[in-house]
Amino acid sequence: MFKKVGPGVLVAAAFIGPGTVTACTLAGVEFGYALLWAMLLSVLATIVLQEMSARLGIITQRGLADVIKTELKVSWIKNTVIVIILSAIVIGNAAYEAGNIGGATLGLEAIFGASYTVYYPWVIGVCAFVLLYIGSYKVLEKVLVSLVIIMSLSFLVTAIITKPDIVAILKGLLMPTVPKDGILTIIALVGTTVVPYNLFLHASLVSEKWKSVTDLKAVKRDTYLSIAIGGLVSMAIIIAATTIKGGAVENVMDLAKSLQPLYGNAAKYFMGIGLFAAGVTSAVTAPLAAAYVANSCFGWKASLKDIRFKLVWMTILALGVVFMSFGIKPIEIIKFAQIANGILLPVIAIFLLWVVNRTAVMGKYKNSRLQNVFGFLIIALAIILGVKSILKVIGYF
């Protein structure tokens, strides 16, 4: 099994973090099955963009930032793009790392109680540190695949036990509606699934796993299957959350409380294990993505064991642990990260679409006409949602 799977699983692990779990929970609580179509759309958009990124990685054996930097010939444009990428990915990931560690902490609280809460961020930080410090892609892949399997089973079992209405689910998937006050939840679902840093992470990880263009078929299969499973898990969380009737949800563990009448104390353990796995996988992939981006932007050509590579992910991980341990809420940084991501996704999608259409870069493996149509539609959607997301954040100032 491990020989067949690849970085697609790590990408799925990256987007199913505590933020996604919370967004899906709120979608299910507030709108029932009505926004399942938005998650389906998000998953399809993710598959299209990640396939382009993975194809770029296997053909060029380089990271996305490295290819963009090489193809941009005007120095001021190149430098501006690199600064935007670095600031949004590295600073943004540092802010969101606290959320990842916080989500895993909630999971441990559910399993072991709140008596040792102060130590949980450090436990999670050490787990992530050890996995990253080993510096072996194969080890990292196996551990994260195992965690994703645990997480997937946990959330899928949670959804199945709630005895969902299959007809209502199909209606929610295939008949798009925008409920009153639902647009911000749609933005949240798309924003937590179509993740800009995953485009950089995927292109870089593909070259760690596969070295030949003959592996392109395996790359595509891995991408499609992994992200589809990730989407299925996200939908399972929405479905499970529909069982909460008229209750306020402060965080995702409220979902576990609401499920206790269905199957007793086991509820909190299912949710706790799933949330812990989601938090740890994202706590590993976010610093890893930041390190790959810095690696490409600065042209280090460093391996996972290179000290410069390690210093980047150590910094991101340390900031996340510190924010959580001392109760610091990096609100302003997170606002910046949201604005940066709102700008970054359409910008990076445009650059990605540009480079995968360049014969000089991709040769005969450049985009087909159909792939370009899908790509342009996704960019249009990203721009619309990005503008709405930015306006939402600015409104809080």
C-alpha positions in Angstrom: 0.0 0.0 0.0 2.7 2.5 1.0 4.5 1.9 -2.3 1.5 3.0 -4.3 0.5 6.1 -2.2 2.4 9.4 -2.6 2.3 13.0 -1.7 -1.4 13.3 -2.6 -2.1 11.9 0.9 0.1 14.6 2.5 -1.8 17.3 0.6 -5.1 15.8 1.8 -3.7 15.7 5.3 -2.7 19.4 5.0 -6.2 20.7 4.0 -8.1 18.6 6.6 -6.8 20.5 9.6 -8.7 21.8 12.6 -9.8 24.8 10.5 -11.5 22.5 8.0 -13.1 20.4 10.7 -14.5 23.5 12.4 -15.7 25.1 9.1 -17.4 21.8 8.1 -19.0 21.4 11.5 -20.5 24.9 11.4 -21.7 24.3 7.8 -23.6 21.2 9.0 -25.0 22.8 12.1 -26.2 26.0 10.5 -27.3 24.8 7.0 -27.7 21.0 7.2 -26.9 19.3 3.9 -27.4 22.4 1.9 -23.7 23.3 1.4 -22.5 19.9 0.5 -22.3 21.1 -3.1 -19.8 23.8 -2.0 -17.5 21.2 -0.6 -17.9 19.0 -3.7 -17.0 22.1 -5.9 -14.0 22.8 -3.6 -12.7 19.2 -3.9 -13.1 19.3 -7.7 -11.2 22.6 -7.9 -8.5 21.2 -5.6 -8.1 18.2 -7.8 -7.7 20.3 -10.9 -5.1 22.7 -9.4 -3.2 20.0 -7.5 -3.0 17.8 -10.7 -1.4 20.7 -12.5 1.0 21.3 -9.6 1.9 17.6 -9.4 2.4 17.3 -13.2 4.7 20.4 -13.1 6.7 18.8 -10.3 7.2 15.4 -12.0 8.1 16.9 -15.4 10.4 19.7 -14.2 11.7 18.0 -11.0 11.5 21.5 -9.4 9.2 23.3 -7.0 6.5 25.7 -8.2 8.2 28.8 -6.8 11.5 27.8 -8.5 9.7 27.4 -11.9 7.9 30.7 -11.5 11.1 32.5 -10.6 12.9 31.0 -13.6 10.2 31.9 -16.1 9.7 35.5 -14.9 12.3 37.5 -16.9 11.5 41.0 -15.6 13.5 41.4 -12.3 11.1 43.7 -10.5 8.1 41.5 -11.3 10.0 38.5 -10.2 11.1 40.1 -6.9 7.6 41.3 -6.2 6.1 37.9 -6.7 8.8 36.2 -4.6 8.1 38.6 -1.7 4.3 38.0 -1.9 4.8 34.3 -1.9 7.3 34.3 1.0 5.3 36.7 3.2 2.0 34.9 2.6 3.2 31.4 2.9 5.9 31.7 5.7 4.1 34.3 7.9 0.7 32.9 7.2 1.7 29.3 8.0 3.3 30.5 11.3 0.0 32.0 12.3 -2.1 29.0 11.3 0.4 26.6 12.9 -1.0 27.7 16.3 -4.5 26.7 15.1 -3.2 23.3 14.0 -1.5 22.6 17.4 -4.6 24.0 19.1 -6.8 21.5 17.2 -4.6 18.6 18.2 -4.7 19.8 21.8 -8.5 19.7 21.8 -8.3 16.1 20.6 -6.0 15.2 23.5 -8.3 16.9 25.9 -11.2 14.8 24.7 -9.2 11.6 25.1 -7.2 12.2 28.3 -9.1 15.1 29.9 -8.1 18.7 30.6 -5.8 18.1 33.6 -2.6 18.3 31.5 -3.8 20.8 28.9 -0.8 23.1 29.5 1.6 20.3 28.4 -0.4 19.2 25.3 1.0 21.8 22.9 4.5 20.8 23.8 3.7 17.1 23.3 2.3 17.8 19.9 5.2 20.1 19.1 7.7 17.4 20.0 5.8 14.8 17.8 5.9 17.2 14.8 9.6 18.1 15.5 10.7 14.5 15.6 8.9 13.6 12.4 10.4 16.6 10.6 13.8 16.3 12.1 14.2 12.7 10.9 14.4 14.2 7.5 13.2 11.1 5.6 10.4 11.5 3.2 9.5 7.8 3.3 9.1 7.9 7.1 7.1 11.1 7.0 4.9 9.7 4.3 4.2 6.5 6.2 3.4 8.2 9.5 1.1 10.8 7.9 -0.7 8.2 5.8 -1.4 6.2 9.0 -2.7 9.3 10.7 -4.9 10.2 7.7 -6.4 6.6 7.8 -7.1 7.0 11.5 -8.6 10.4 11.0 -10.7 9.3 8.0 -12.1 6.2 9.8 -12.9 8.3 12.9 -14.9 11.0 11.0 -16.6 8.5 8.6 -17.7 6.3 11.5 -19.0 9.4 13.2 -21.1 10.3 10.1 -22.4 6.7 9.5 -23.6 6.3 13.1 -25.7 9.5 12.8 -27.9 7.6 10.3 -28.0 10.3 7.6 -30.7 10.9 5.1 -29.2 9.7 1.8 -31.8 11.5 -0.4 -31.2 14.8 1.3 -27.4 14.3 1.0 -27.7 13.7 -2.8 -29.9 16.8 -3.0 -27.4 18.9 -1.1 -24.6 17.6 -3.4 -26.3 18.1 -6.8 -28.6 21.0 -6.3 -26.6 24.1 -5.4 -28.3 26.7 -3.2 -27.0 29.7 -1.3 -29.0 29.9 2.0 -29.4 33.3 3.7 -26.2 34.3 5.5 -24.5 31.2 3.9 -22.0 33.0 1.6 -19.3 33.4 4.3 -19.6 29.7 5.2 -19.1 28.9 1.5 -16.0 31.1 1.5 -14.7 29.2 4.6 -15.3 25.8 3.0 -13.5 26.7 -0.2 -10.8 28.6 1.6 -9.9 25.7 3.9 -9.9 23.2 1.0 -8.2 25.0 -1.9 -5.1 25.9 0.0 -2.4 28.0 -1.7 0.5 26.5 0.1 -0.5 23.0 -1.0 0.3 23.9 -4.6 3.9 24.6 -3.6 4.0 21.5 -1.3 2.7 19.1 -3.9 5.1 20.1 -6.7 8.1 19.8 -4.3 7.0 16.5 -2.7 6.4 14.8 -6.1 10.1 15.1 -7.0 10.9 13.5 -3.6 8.7 10.5 -4.4 9.1 10.0 -8.2 11.9 10.9 -10.5 10.7 9.9 -14.0 8.0 11.1 -16.4 7.0 7.5 -16.7 5.5 7.8 -13.2 3.0 10.5 -14.4 0.1 8.0 -14.4 0.9 7.0 -10.8 1.2 10.7 -9.8 -2.3 11.5 -11.2 -3.9 8.4 -9.7 -2.4 9.3 -6.3 -3.6 12.9 -6.6 -7.2 12.1 -7.6 -7.7 9.3 -5.1 -6.1 11.1 -2.1 -8.0 14.4 -2.6 -11.2 12.6 -3.2 -10.9 10.7 0.1 -10.0 14.0 1.8 -13.2 15.5 0.3 -15.2 12.5 1.5 -13.9 13.0 5.1 -14.8 16.7 5.0 -18.3 15.8 3.8 -18.6 13.2 6.6 -18.0 16.0 9.1 -20.7 18.2 7.6 -23.1 15.2 7.6 -22.3 14.3 11.2 -22.8 18.0 12.3 -26.4 18.1 11.0 -27.4 16.1 14.1 -26.9 19.2 16.3 -30.4 20.8 16.5 -30.5 24.4 17.6 -27.4 24.3 19.7 -24.6 26.9 19.6 -21.3 25.5 18.6 -18.3 27.2 20.1 -15.8 24.7 18.8 -15.7 21.3 17.1 -15.7 19.3 20.4 -19.3 20.5 20.9 -20.1 18.2 18.0 -18.9 15.3 20.1 -21.1 16.3 23.0 -24.1 16.4 20.7 -23.5 12.9 19.5 -23.3 11.4 22.9 -27.1 10.5 23.0 -26.4 8.4 19.8 -23.6 6.4 21.1 -22.5 7.4 24.6 -19.1 8.4 25.7 -17.5 6.9 22.6 -18.5 10.1 20.8 -15.8 12.2 22.4 -13.1 9.5 21.6 -14.0 9.3 18.0 -13.9 13.1 17.6 -10.8 13.4 19.8 -8.8 10.9 17.8 -9.9 12.4 14.5 -9.1 15.9 15.6 -5.8 14.9 17.1 -4.8 13.2 13.8 -6.0 16.2 11.8 -4.1 18.6 14.0 -0.8 16.7 13.9 -0.9 16.1 10.1 -1.4 19.8 9.5 1.1 20.7 12.2 3.7 18.8 10.2 2.7 19.8 6.6 2.4 23.6 7.3 6.1 24.0 8.4 7.2 21.6 5.7 5.4 23.7 3.0 7.0 26.9 4.4 10.4 25.3 4.2 9.9 24.1 0.6 8.7 27.6 -0.4 11.8 29.3 1.2 14.0 26.6 -0.4 12.6 27.5 -3.9 12.5 31.2 -3.4 16.1 31.5 -2.2 17.4 28.9 -4.7 19.0 26.8 -1.9 18.4 23.4 -3.6 18.4 22.0 -0.1 17.4 18.5 1.0 15.1 17.7 3.9 18.2 17.3 6.1 19.8 20.6 5.1 20.2 23.0 8.1 18.7 25.9 6.3 15.6 23.8 5.4 15.4 22.7 9.0 15.7 26.2 10.4 12.6 27.4 8.5 10.3 24.6 9.6 11.7 24.9 13.2 10.8 28.6 13.3 7.3 28.0 12.1 6.8 25.1 14.5 8.3 27.0 17.5 6.0 30.0 16.8 2.9 27.8 16.8 3.9 26.1 20.1 4.7 29.4 21.7 1.4 31.0 20.6 -0.6 28.1 22.1 1.5 27.7 25.3 1.2 31.3 26.4 -2.3 31.8 25.2 -1.2 34.4 22.7 -3.8 34.9 20.0 -2.0 36.2 16.9 -5.2 37.9 15.6 -3.5 40.6 13.6 -1.2 38.0 12.0 -4.1 35.8 11.2 -6.0 38.7 9.6 -2.9 39.4 7.5 -2.7 35.7 6.6 -6.4 35.7 5.5 -5.9 38.8 3.4 -2.7 37.4 1.9 -4.4 34.1 1.1 -7.3 35.9 -0.5 -4.8 37.6 -2.8 -2.4 34.7 -3.1 -4.8 31.9 -4.4 -5.9 33.6 -7.6 -2.4 35.0 -8.2 -0.7 31.7 -7.7 -3.4 29.9 -9.7 -2.8 32.3 -12.6 1.0 31.7 -12.5 0.4 28.0 -12.2 -1.9 28.0 -15.3 0.7 30.1 -17.1 3.7 27.8 -16.5 1.8 24.6 -17.2 0.9 26.0 -20.6 4.5 26.9 -21.5 5.9 24.4 -24.0 9.4 25.4 -22.9 8.6 24.2 -19.4 6.2 21.2 -19.9 6.8 20.1 -23.5 4.1 17.8 -24.7 2.7 17.5 -21.1 1.3 21.1 -21.1 -2.4 21.7 -20.4 -5.1 20.6 -22.7 -7.9 23.0 -23.7 -10.3 21.4 -21.3 -7.9 21.7 -18.4 -7.5 25.4 -19.3 -11.2 25.9 -19.2 -11.5 24.4 -15.7 -8.4 26.4 -14.7 -9.9 29.8 -15.8 -13.3 29.0 -14.1 -11.4 28.2 -10.8 -9.4 31.4 -11.1 -12.6 33.4 -11.6 -14.2 31.7 -8.5 -11.0 32.3 -6.5 -11.0 36.0 -7.4 -14.7 36.5 -6.4 -14.3 34.6 -3.1 -11.0 36.2 -2.4 -12.4 39.7 -2.7 -15.3 38.8 -0.5 -12.9 37.2 2.1 -10.7 40.3 2.1 -13.7 42.7 2.5 -14.9 40.5 5.4 -11.6 40.7 7.2 -11.2 44.5 6.6 -14.6 45.0 8.0 -13.3 43.7 11.4 -10.7 46.4 11.7 
